Amino acid sequence: MIHEISLKTKNQTELIDITGKINSLITKSTIEEGACLVFVPHTTAGITINENADADVKSDIIKELNTVIPFDDDYKHAEGNSAAHIKSVLCGVNLNMIIKDSKLVLGTWQGVYFCEFDGPRLRKIIVRIS
């Protein structure tokens, strides 16, 4: 079963918790145990799992990514978004997660985040539940 999540991002760089959206798709699928593949079909965005209890973690991640990979660093790419491409490579564009009891198996403090590196934009996320 393949689904698509649409997101409208608001900032150049942001992490958006999509755990609830994915769990909602799993619940609707009626699959109790299985796998969930999440794929981001964009070269300037990514997907990751990290803490979702303290919003400061998101801002710290963004701050450090922007420090290590600044937006303006004499890149050659004419479009001007090389930093976003590099951040996408580091973050990755897919996750494969376990489903148990009709929801994602995650640690106590974990959530699934869509990572915007070249916003604001309209984005999509592909979710396969099996």
N, C-alpha and C positions, 0 to 999 in steps of 0.2 A: 504494500500500500504506500503510494507516494503522495506527499502533500507539499504545498508551497505556503510559506509564511511571507507576507509583505511587510516591510518596515520603512517608515519615513524617518531618516535620521535628521538630527537638528544641528549637530556641530561637526566641525572638521574631524575631530577625533573624539570618540565616545565608546563606552562599553554599555551595551543594553542587555539586561537580564531577560532571556527568552525561555527560561526554565518552565514557567507556567504555561506558555503557549505550546511547548512541546508535550508536556504532561497532559494537556487538554486533548491534543491530537491522539495521544496514546489511549486515553480513556475512551474516546469516541471510536477507536479502532477495535475495541473489545479484546485486544491481545493482552494476556496476563503475564506471559513470560516470553522474552525474545530479545531482539536487538533493535536499536534505533541508530540509523546513520544520518548525520546532519552534514550537509554540504553547502558551502557558500560559493556560488558561481561568479565571483567578482575577483579581480586581481588587485584591488586596493582595499580589501576588507578581509576579515577572518572570523574564526570561531574558537572559543577556548572555554575551559572550566576553571573557575577560581572562586574565592570567597564571596558570598553574597549577603553576609551579615553586617558588614561595616562598609558604608559607601566610601570611606577614606581609602580603602584598598583600591577601588577603581581609579580614583584621582591620582593615587601614588603610581599605579601602573602607567597611566597616561603620561604623567610627569616624567617618569624615567624613560619611557619609550621616546618621548619627544627630546629628551636630553641626549640619549644615545644616538638617535636617528632624527636630527633636526630637519625641519621642512626646507630650510634654505641652506644648502651645503655644496653649492657649485656642481650640482648634478648635470648630466648631459641630456637626459630625457626631455624633449622639447615641451611635453605637456605640463611639466612642472610639478608632477606628483610622484616623483621617484621615492620619496620617503614613505609614502603610503604603500608602494609596491614592496619595499624592503620589509616594512612592518608586517605585511600580509605573509611574506615568506617565513618570517620568524614565528608568527602566531599559528599559521596553518589555516587550511580552508575546510577541514573535515574533522568530525569526531565520530567514533563508533562507541555506543554506550549500551549497557545492559538494561533490559526492562524486567522488573519483578513486581508482582502484585499490581500490575497495570500502571506503573510509574517508573521513571528513571531511577537507577541505583546510583545515588550520589552520597558523598560524605555529608556529615551534619552541617557544615558551613559552605558547601559547594553549590554553585549555580552555573548554568550554561550562559555564556555571554556572546552576543554578536559584537564584533569589533569593527567599528567604523574608523577608517583612516584617511578618507578623502571626501568627507561630507560637506554640507548636507546633501543627501541623495535619497532616491527611492531605491530600496534594496529588496532582494528576495533571498530566501533560505529554502533549500530543498530538504525535506525530511522523509526518510524511508523507514517504515515500521514493519518489522517482520518477526 
